[in-house]
Amino acid sequence: MAAAGETTEVRAPSPEDGHAAPSPSLSKRQQKKLLKQQKWEEERDMRKQRRKERKQLRRQERQRLQDEDQADHQNARKRFRREATPSSLRLVVDCSFDSLMLAKDVQKLHKQIQRCYAENRRAAHPVQFYLTSMGGQLQQSMDEKDRGWVNWKDIRIQTEHYSEVIAKEDLVYLTSDSPNVLKELDHTKAYVIGGLVDHNHHKGITFEKAKELGIEHAQLPLSAFVRMNSRKVLAVNHVFEIILAFLEKSSWQDAFFTVLPQRKGAVALNPAGDEKNPDKDQEFSSLTALETGSGRYRGNGKTPNCAVLSRLSAP
């Protein structure tokens, strides 16, 4: 203890203590601040390591959650597919018109085939799907833009013509030019859809091909249930999806209005071939849109006109 009248000497940290000695001219507060800054600098690497460890833990947790979500999604899809009841009905897309199409139309056909494949994979009653006469521009387009097509499942892709793959007596060509109207689907038959995007440049060609080969032909019963503002020729995927919808709903009218795109201006007809009462239909438009489950047109993904959907419910 210092004697009375003597001053007490404050010893500043020396270099031997592991800290640089503060200047004697610094006040105690400044010295404390300097020591605190020095300690902060010394622990910089340790703090950096801790941040890195926390970041790694967060990354691992995110990955774990993503893996769990992906596993749940895959399990849900597997459960959905197990619940599907495959149909024995065969649907064939005839790709033998490759030389008649421009490159841009071949690309459109490619997208339509992609849609057919996707819809069949998620359908309640998936059909036996065939692609025949595969090659040329179409195969080139698929190789360039969708290399995964070679791994597609539940589809038969053949380079041969459909008449060489399936017995002629089993074939029915679906063409809007046929005088025969399809009323029911025969599950022992193979229905052929012409894989042609030609903007009506080759009108009637599929009908003529069917007659040349001597195979059955028919058109969908579109005129009996629907009046459209545009021509009755439908895209490949629309015909394909209508067949899938009919297998599920057992109703041509429900199938047509589930699939037909809004731009076709489809209007439901009553059994006599007349338009149904639009005033009465309007009263039930919102309810019908909900009850039918037709919240969108599968053809283009847009919300449909409820007044159109409501005509399905009129007597």
KOLDOFI-285955 format. One record per residue: residue in three letters; x negated, y, z negated of N, C-alpha, C in turn. Coordinates in steps of 0.05 Angstrom, whole numbers, m for minus. Each point is the difference from the previous one (the first is absolute). Layout:
KOLDOFI-285955
SITE  residu     npx     npy     npz    capx    capy    capz     cpx     cpy     cpz
SITE     Ala       X       Y       Z       X       Y       Z       X       Y       Z
...
end
This chain:
KOLDOFI-285955
SITE  residu     npx     npy     npz    capx    capy    capz     cpx     cpy     cpz
SITE     Met     m17     m24       0      17      24       0     m18      25       0
SITE     Ala       7      19      16     m16      25       1       4      17     m24
SITE     Ala     m22      12      m9       2      18     m23      15      25       6
SITE     Ala      10      13     m21      15      25       4     m17      21      13
SITE     Gly      11      13      19     m14      21      14     m15      m9      24
SITE     Glu      m2     m27       4     m14     m11      23      20      m5      22
SITE     Thr      m8       2      25      17      m5      23      m2     m29       8
SITE     Thr      22     m11      10       1     m28       9      m6      m2      29
SITE     Glu     m19     m16       8      m7      m3      28      17     m21      13
SITE     Val      12       7      23      16     m19      16     m18     m12      21
SITE     Arg      m3     m27      m1     m17     m14      19      16      m7      25
SITE     Ala     m10      10      22      13      m6      26      m9     m27      10
SITE     Pro      17     m14      15      m8     m27      11     m25       3      17
SITE     Ser     m18     m20      m4     m25       0      15       2     m19      23
SITE     Pro     m18       1      19       0     m19      23      m2     m29      m9
SITE     Glu     m12      m5     m24      m2     m27     m10      28     m11      m7
SITE     Asp      19      17      m6      27      m9      m7      17      m8      25
SITE     Gly     m12       3      23      14      m7      25      14      23      12
SITE     His      m2      24     m10      13      24      11     m20      21       3
SITE     Ala       4      16      21     m18      23       4       6      20     m22
SITE     Ala     m21      11     m12       4      19     m21      11      26      10
SITE     Pro      23       9     m12      11      25       9     m19      23      m6
SITE     Ser       3      21      16     m16      24      m4       5      12     m28
SITE     Pro     m21       9     m14       4      11     m27      18      25       0
SITE     Ser       3      12      24      16      25       2      30      m6       1
SITE     Leu       8     m26       3      29      m8       2      13       0     m27
SITE     Ser      24       8      m1      16      m1     m25       8     m29      m5
SITE     Lys      10      m6     m24       8     m27      m6      22      m9      19
SITE     Arg      19      17       6      22      m7      18     m10      m7      28
SITE     Gln     m19      15       9     m12      m5      26     m16     m26       0
SITE     Gln     m13      m5     m23     m16     m25      m2      19     m24       1
SITE     Lys      23       2     m14      19     m22       0      11      m5      28
SITE     Lys       6      22      14      11      m2      27     m20     m13      19
SITE     Leu     m26       7      m4     m21     m11      17      m3     m30      m6
SITE     Leu       1      m7     m26      m3     m29      m7      24     m16      11
SITE     Lys      24      12      m1      23     m14      11      m2      m4      30
SITE     Gln     m10      20      14      m4      m2      29     m21     m21       7
SITE     Gln     m21      m2     m16     m20     m20       4      11     m28      m4
SITE     Lys      16      m3     m21      12     m26      m5      19      m8      23
SITE     Trp      15      20      10      19      m5      23     m15     m10      24
SITE     Glu     m24      13       6     m16      m8      23     m11     m28      m4
SITE     Glu      m8      m7     m24     m11     m26      m6      21     m22       4
SITE     Glu      25       6      m5      21     m21       1      14       0      28
SITE     Arg     m10      16      19      12       2      26       2     m28      14
SITE     Asp     m22     m14       0       0     m26      13      19     m20     m13
SITE     Met       2       2     m27      18     m18     m14      29       6       7
SITE     Arg       7      26       2      27       8       7       7      m9      29
SITE     Lys     m20       3      17       4      m8      28       6     m30       2
SITE     Gln     m15     m16     m16       4     m29       0      28      m7     m10
SITE     Arg       9      15     m21      27      m5     m11      22       6      20
SITE     Arg      m4      22      15      20       8      20       1     m22      22
SITE     Lys     m24     m10       8      m1     m20      20      15     m26      m9
SITE     Glu      m4      m7     m25      13     m24     m11      30       4      m1
SITE     Arg       9      24      m8      29       5      m1      12      m1      28
SITE     Lys     m14      12      19      10       0      28       2     m29      11
SITE     Gln     m20     m16      m7       0     m28       9      23     m15     m12
SITE     Leu       6       5     m26      22     m13     m13      27       8      13
SITE     Arg       3      25       6      24       9      14       3     m12      27
SITE     Arg     m22      m3      15       1     m12      26       8     m30      m2
SITE     Gln     m11     m13     m20       7     m28      m3      29      m4      m8
SITE     Glu      11      19     m16      28      m2      m8      18       5      24
SITE     Arg      m7      20      17      16       5      24       0     m24      19
SITE     Gln     m24     m13       3      m2     m23      17      17     m23     m11
SITE     Arg       0      m3     m26      16     m22     m13      29       5       6
SITE     Leu      10      25      m3      28       6       5       7      m5      29
SITE     Gln     m18       8      18       5      m4      29       2     m29       7
SITE     Asp     m18     m16     m12       0     m29       5      27     m12     m10
SITE     Glu       9       9     m23      25     m11     m11      23       8      18
SITE     Asp       1      26       9      21       8      18       0     m15      26
SITE     Gln     m24      m5      11      m1     m14      25       9     m29      m4
SITE     Ala      m8     m12     m22       9     m28      m6      30      m1      m2
SITE     Asp      12      19     m15      29       1      m3      14       3      28
SITE     His     m12      18      17      12       4      26      m1     m25      17
SITE     Gln     m23     m14       0      m3     m24      15      18     m22     m10
SITE     Asn       3      m2     m26      18     m20     m11      29       6       7
SITE     Ala       7      26       1      27       7       7       6      m7      29
SITE     Arg     m20       5      18       3      m7      28       2     m30       4
SITE     Lys     m16     m15     m15       2     m29       2      27     m10     m10
SITE     Arg      10      12     m22      26      m9      m9      22       6      20
SITE     Phe      m3      24      13      20       8      20      m1     m20      24
SITE     Arg     m23      m7       9      m3     m18      22      10     m28      m7
SITE     Arg      m4      m9     m24      10     m26      m8      30      m1       0
SITE     Glu      13      23      m6      29       1      m1      12       1      28
SITE     Ala     m16       7      21      10       1      27       6     m28      10
SITE     Thr      20      m2      17       8     m25      12      m5       1      30
SITE     Pro     m22     m13       9      m7       2      28      22     m12      18
SITE     Ser       4      13      23      19      m9      19     m13     m17      22
SITE     Ser      15     m19      11     m11     m17      21       2      14      27
SITE     Leu      14      23       1       3      15      25     m27      11      10
SITE     Arg      m4      m2      26     m25      10      12       5      26      15
SITE     Leu     m18      19      m4       0      25      14     m26       3      15
SITE     Val       2       5      26     m24       1      17      m2      28      12
SITE     Val     m23      13      m3      m5      25      14     m17      m7      25
SITE     Asp      12       5      23     m12      m7      26     m19      23       8
SITE     Cys     m26      m5       0     m20      21       6     m11      m3      28
SITE     Ser      16     m10      18     m10      m5      28       3      24      18
SITE     Phe       9      23     m11       3      24      17     m23      20      m3
SITE     Asp     m22     m10      m9     m23      17      m6      m8      18      23
SITE     Ser      m1     m11      24      m9      15      23      19      21       9
SITE     Leu      25       0     m10      20      20       8       0      25     m17
SITE     Met     m16       0     m21       1      22     m19     m26      17       1
SITE     Leu       4      26      m6     m22      18      m4     m13      m6     m27
SITE     Ala     m25      10      m4     m14      m5     m25      15      10     m24
SITE     Lys      13      24       3      14      11     m23      25     m16      m7
SITE     Asp      12     m13      20      24     m17      m5      m9     m26     m12
SITE     Val     m23     m10       7     m11     m24     m12      m5       5     m30
SITE     Gln     m10      23      m7      m4       7     m28      26       2     m15
SITE     Lys      21      10      13      27       0     m13       9     m28      m5
SITE     Leu      m3     m18      20       7     m28      m4     m15     m12     m23
SITE     His     m26       6      m2     m16     m10     m21      12       8     m28
SITE     Lys       8      25      m3      12       9     m25      26     m14      m5
SITE     Gln      16      m5      21      26     m14      m4      m5     m28      m9
SITE     Ile     m20     m13      11      m7     m27      m9      m9       0     m29
SITE     Gln     m16      19      m7      m8       3     m28      24       2     m19
SITE     Arg      20      16       9      24       3     m16      15     m26      m2
SITE     Cys       2     m15      22      13     m26       0     m13     m19     m20
SITE     Tyr     m26       0       0     m15     m18     m18       5       7     m29
SITE     Ala      m2      26      m6       4      10     m27      28      m6     m10
SITE     Glu      20       5      17      28      m5      m9       5     m30      m4
SITE     Asn     m11     m16      17       4     m29      m3     m13     m10     m25
SITE     Arg     m22      11      m8     m14      m9     m24      16       6     m25
SITE     Arg      16      22       0      15       7     m24      30      m6       3
SITE     Ala       8     m14      21      28      m6       5      10     m21     m20
SITE     Ala      26       1      m5      13     m21     m17       0     m27      14
SITE     His       2       1      27       0     m25      16     m19       3      23
SITE     Pro     m26      m1      m5     m20       3      22       4     m21      22
SITE     Val      m3      10      24       3     m18      23     m27     m12       8
SITE     Gln       1     m19      19     m24     m12      11      m9      20      23
SITE     Phe     m21      15      m5      m8      22      17     m21      m9      20
SITE     Tyr       5       5      26     m19      m7      22      m7      26      15
SITE     Leu     m26       2       7     m10      19      19     m11     m16      23
SITE     Thr      10       3      24      m9     m16      23     m12      18      21
SITE     Ser     m16     m12      18     m14      15      22     m17      22     m12
SITE     Met     m13      m6     m22     m17      19     m14     m26       4      15
SITE     Gly      m8      25       5     m25       6      14       1      27      12
SITE     Gly     m19       6      18       0      25      15      m2      25     m18
SITE     Gln      15      21       8      m2      26     m14      10      m3     m29
SITE     Leu      20     m16      m4      12      m3     m27     m21     m11     m19
SITE     Gln     m13     m22       8     m21     m11     m18     m23      20      m4
SITE     Gln      m7      14      21     m21      20      m3       8      22     m20
SITE     Ser      25       9       1       9      20     m19       0     m11     m28
SITE     Met       9     m25      m3       0     m11     m27     m28      m5     m11
SITE     Asp     m18      m8      17     m28      m3      m8     m12      26      m9
SITE     Glu       7      22      13     m13      25      m6      13      14     m24
SITE     Lys      26      m3      m3      14      15     m21      11     m16     m23
SITE     Asp      m1     m26       2      11     m17     m21     m14     m27       0
SITE     Arg     m25       0      m7     m16     m25       1      10     m22     m18
SITE     Gly      16       9     m20      10     m20     m19      22     m18      12
SITE     Trp       9       6      25      22     m16      12      m8     m30       3
SITE     Val     m26      m5       2      m9     m28       4       5     m16     m26
SITE     Asn       5      14     m22       5     m14     m25      29       0      m8
SITE     Trp      18       9      18      29       0      m5       9     m28      m7
SITE     Lys      19      m1     m19      11     m26      m8      29      m3       9
SITE     Asp       9     m25       1      27      m6       7       7      11      27
SITE     Ile     m17      m3      20       5       9      27     m16     m17      19
SITE     Arg      12      m7      23     m14     m15      20      m7      18      23
SITE     Ile     m25       4       5     m10      18      21     m11     m18      22
SITE     Gln      12       1      24      m7     m17      22      m8      16      24
SITE     Thr     m20      m9      14      m8      12      26      19     m10      22
SITE     Glu      12     m23      m5      18     m12      20      27      15       2
SITE     His      13      m4      23      27      11       4      19     m15     m18
SITE     Tyr      22      13      m9      18     m13     m19      13     m25      12
SITE     Ser       3      m1      27      12     m24      12     m19     m24      m1
SITE     Glu     m25       5      m6     m19     m22      m4      m3      m9     m29
SITE     Val      11      16     m17      m2      m5     m29      26     m12     m12
SITE     Ile      22       8      11      26      m8     m10      17     m12      23
SITE     Ala      14     m21      m5      17     m13      20      20      20      12
SITE     Lys       4      m1      26      17      19      13      29      m1     m10
SITE     Glu       9     m24      m6      28      m3     m10       4      13     m27
SITE     Asp     m22       7     m14       3      13     m26      m2      31       2
SITE     Leu      m6      10      24      m6      28       3      26      16       6
SITE     Val       2      24     m13      21      19       7     m13      28       1
SITE     Tyr       0      12      24     m12      26       3      20      22      m8
SITE     Leu      m8      17     m19      17      22      m8      m5      24      18
SITE     Thr      20       7      16      m3      22      18      26      15       3
SITE     Ser       0      26       0      24      16       0      14      m2      27
SITE     Asp     m13     m11      21      13      m2      26      15     m26       3
SITE     Ser      m2     m18     m19      15     m25       2      30       4      m3
SITE     Pro      16     m14      15      29       1      m3      10     m16     m24
SITE     Asn     m17     m16     m11       7     m17     m23      m5      15     m26
SITE     Val      20      m1     m18      m2      14     m25      m5     m20     m23
SITE     Leu     m20       5     m15      m7     m18     m22      19       5     m23
SITE     Lys      13     m21      m9      19       3     m23     m12     m12     m25
SITE     Glu     m13     m23       2     m13     m12     m23     m28      m8       8
SITE     Leu     m16      m5     m20     m28      m9       4      m1     m30      m3
SITE     Asp     m12     m13      20      m4     m29      m1     m28      m5     m10
SITE     His      m2     m12     m23     m26      m4     m13     m18     m21      13
SITE     Thr      11     m14      20     m16     m19      15     m13      14      25
SITE     Lys       7      25       4      m9      14      24     m24      18      m7
SITE     Ala     m14       8      21     m22      20      m2       8      24      16
SITE     Tyr       4      23     m13       9      24      13     m24      17       8
SITE     Val       0       8      26     m23      14      11       6      30       2
SITE     Ile     m19      16      m9       2      29       2     m21      10      19
SITE     Gly       7      15      20     m19      10      19     m19      21     m12
SITE     Gly     m26      m6       0     m19      19     m11      m8      20      21
SITE     Leu      18      19       5      m4      20      22       9      27     m10
SITE     Val     m18      20       2       6      28      m4      m4      14      26
SITE     Asp      22       6      14      m3      10      27      17      24       6
SITE     His      15      10     m20      17      24       4      19      m3      24
SITE     Asn      10     m25       3      21      m6      20     m12       0      29
SITE     His     m26      m2       3     m12       0      27       5     m28      13
SITE     His       3     m20     m16       4     m27      11      26     m12      m9
SITE     Lys      21      14       6      27      m7     m10       8     m28      10
SITE     Gly      10     m17     m18      10     m26       7     m21     m21       4
SITE     Ile     m26       6      m5     m21     m19       5       1     m25     m17
SITE     Thr       8       3     m26       1     m23     m18      23     m18       9
SITE     Phe      22      11       8      23     m15       9      m8     m17      25
SITE     Glu     m14      13      19      m8     m14      24     m20     m22      m7
SITE     Lys     m18       5     m18     m19     m21      m9      14     m24     m11
SITE     Ala      21       5     m17      15     m22     m11      14     m16      21
SITE     Lys      11      13      20      14     m14      22     m20     m16      17
SITE     Glu     m23      12       5     m21     m14      16      m8     m26     m14
SITE     Leu      m3       1     m26      m9     m24     m15      23     m20      m6
SITE     Gly      25       9       5      22     m17      m4       6      m5     m30
SITE     Ile      m5      20     m17       5      m3     m28      25      16      m8
SITE     Glu      11      m6     m23      23      15     m10      m7      29      m6
SITE     His      20      17       1      m5      28      m6      26      11     m13
SITE     Ala      m4      21     m16      23      12     m14      m8      28     m10
SITE     Gln      20      16      m6      m6      26     m12      13       1     m28
SITE     Leu     m11      16     m17      11       4     m27      28      12       3
SITE     Pro      19      m6     m19      27      11       2       2      29      m8
SITE     Leu     m17      16      11      m2      28      m9      25      16       7
SITE     Ser      11      m5      25      23      16       9      25      m6     m16
SITE     Ala       1     m24     m12      24      m7     m15       2      14     m27
SITE     Phe     m23      10     m10       0      11     m27     m10      29      m1
SITE     Val     m14       9      21     m14      25      m2       3      16      27
SITE     Arg       6      26      m2      m2      17      23     m24      18      m5
SITE     Met     m18       2      20     m25      15      m3      m1      22      21
SITE     Asn     m13      22      m7      m3      22      19     m22      m6      21
SITE     Ser     m18     m18      m7     m22      m6      18       5     m28      13
SITE     Arg     m18      m8      17       2     m26      13      m2     m23     m20
SITE     Lys       9     m23       7       2     m23     m18     m27     m15      m3
SITE     Val     m20       8      16     m26     m14      m2     m14       8     m26
SITE     Leu      m7     m20     m16     m12       4     m26     m29      m7       1
SITE     Ala     m15      11     m19     m29      m7      m2      m2     m29     m10
SITE     Val     m24     m11       5      m5     m28      m8       5      m4     m30
SITE     Asn     m10      18     m17       3      m4     m29      29       4      m9
SITE     His      16      17      15      28       3      m8      15     m26       5
SITE     Val      m4     m13      23      13     m25       5      m8     m21     m20
SITE     Phe     m26      m1      m6     m11     m19     m19      13       4     m28
SITE     Glu       1      25      m9      11       7     m26      30      m5      m2
SITE     Ile      14       4      22      29      m5       1       5     m30      m5
SITE     Ile     m16     m17      13       3     m29      m4      m5      m7     m29
SITE     Leu     m21      12     m12      m6      m6     m28      22      10     m18
SITE     Ala      11      23       6      22      11     m16      25     m18       2
SITE     Phe       6     m10      24      23     m17       4      m3     m26     m16
SITE     Leu     m24     m11       0      m5     m24     m15       5       4     m30
SITE     Glu      m5      24      m9       4       7     m28      29       7      m7
SITE     Lys      13      16      18      26      11      m6      23     m15      13
SITE     Ser      m5     m16      21      20     m15      14      21      18      12
SITE     Ser      m8      25       7      19      19      12     m16      16      21
SITE     Trp      10       0      25     m14      15      20       2      30      m5
SITE     Gln      23       9      m9       3      29      m5     m19       9     m22
SITE     Asp      m1     m15     m22     m18       8     m22     m29      m1      10
SITE     Ala      m6     m20      17     m28      m2      10      m7      24      18
SITE     Phe      19       7      17      m5      23      18      m5      26     m16
SITE     Phe      17       5     m19      m2      25     m14     m21       1     m22
SITE     Thr     m12     m23      m5     m23      m2     m18     m25       8      15
SITE     Val       0      m6      26     m25       3      16       0      23      19
SITE     Leu      23       5      14      m1      20      21     m10      27      m9
SITE     Pro     m18      13      15     m10      26      m8      21      21       4
SITE     Gln      m2      21     m16      20      21       0       2      14      27
SITE     Arg     m22       2      14       0      14      26      17     m13      21
SITE     Lys       7     m26      m5      18     m13      19      29       9      m1
SITE     Gly       6      15     m22      27      11      m2      21     m22      m3
SITE     Ala      m5     m21     m14      18     m23      m2      25       7     m15
SITE     Val      23      m9      11      26       4     m12      14     m27      m1
SITE     Ala      10      m7     m24      13     m26      m3      26      m1      15
SITE     Leu       7     m23      12      25      m5      13      17     m20     m15
SITE     Asn      26       3       1      17     m20     m12       3     m24      19
SITE     Pro      13     m22      m8       2     m23      17      13       5      28
SITE     Ala      16      22       2      13       6      26     m19      15      18
SITE     Gly     m23       7     m10     m20      14      16       3      30      m2
SITE     Asp      17      10     m18       3      29      m4     m17      10     m23
SITE     Glu      m6      26       0     m15      11     m23      18       0     m25
SITE     Lys     m12      m5     m22      15       0     m25       6      29      m9
SITE     Asn      21       3     m16      10      27      m9     m22      15     m15
SITE     Pro     m12      21      12     m22      14     m14      10      15     m25
SITE     Asp      26      10       0       9      14     m23       2     m18     m24
SITE     Lys      11     m23       4       2     m19     m23     m27     m10      m8
SITE     Asp     m18      m4      20     m27      m9      m7     m15      20     m17
SITE     Gln       4      26       5     m15      20     m15       6      m1     m30
SITE     Glu      24      m9      m8       7      m1     m28     m18     m21     m15
SITE     Phe      m9     m20      15     m15     m21     m13     m30       0       7
SITE     Ser      m9      22      13     m27       0      11     m21      m5     m21
SITE     Ser       1      16     m22     m21      m3     m21       0     m27     m13
SITE     Leu      25     m10      m6       2     m26     m14     m10     m22      18
SITE     Thr       7       1      26      m8     m21      18     m30      m1       3
SITE     Ala     m12      23       2     m29       1       3     m14     m13     m23
SITE     Leu      12       2     m24     m12     m13     m23       5     m30      m1
SITE     Glu      26      m7       6       8     m28      m3     m13     m18      21
SITE     Thr      m3      11      25     m12     m17      21     m30      m3      m3
SITE     Gly     m12      16     m18     m29      m2      m3     m15      11      24
SITE     Ser      14      14      18     m13      10      24     m11      28      m5
SITE     Gly     m17       3     m20     m10      26      m7     m18      12      21
SITE     Arg      m9     m16      19     m16      10      21       3     m17      25
SITE     Tyr      m6      11      23      m1     m16      24     m27     m13       2
SITE     Arg      m1     m26       1     m26     m13       0     m14       5      26
SITE     Gly      14      10      20     m13       5      26     m19      23      m2
SITE     Asn       6      21     m15     m18      23       0      m5      11     m28
SITE     Gly      12     m12     m21      m6       8     m27      14      25      m9
SITE     Lys      18      12      16      13      25      m7      27      m5     m14
SITE     Thr       8      18     m16      26      m2     m13      22       2      21
SITE     Pro      19     m19       0      21       0      21      22      19      m6
SITE     Asn      16       5      20      23      16      m3      21     m16     m15
SITE     Cys       8       9     m24      19     m16     m16      27      m4      14
SITE     Ala       8      20      17      25      m2      14      m1     m24      19
SITE     Val     m23      m5      12      m3     m23      18       2     m26     m16
SITE     Leu     m14      m1     m23       1     m24     m16      28      m5     m11
SITE     Ser      15      21      m6      26      m4     m12      19     m14      18
SITE     Arg      m5       1      26      19     m13      19       0     m30      m3
SITE     Leu     m21     m11     m13      m1     m28      m4      22     m10     m19
SITE     Ser       9      18     m18      19      m9     m21      29       4       8
SITE     Ala       5      13      23      28       5       7      13     m26       9
SITE     Pro      26      m4      m5      13     m25       8       3      m2      31
end
